[in-house]
Amino acid sequence: MKWLGIQEAYVLSNLCYYTFEMELAQNLAYFG
């Protein structure tokens, strides 16, 4: 059960980071 929580948190943080990077790339392409 604990492992599942850790895995979920890892996936969630990766997802947040990925969407943040995509937004950043879009902004750079838009403004750059």
Sequence and secondary structure as in RCSB ss.txt:
>XXXX:A:sequence
MKWLGIQEAYVLSNLCYYTFEMELAQNLAYFG
>XXXX:A:secstr
 HHHHHHHHHHHHHHHHHHHHHHHHHHHHHH 
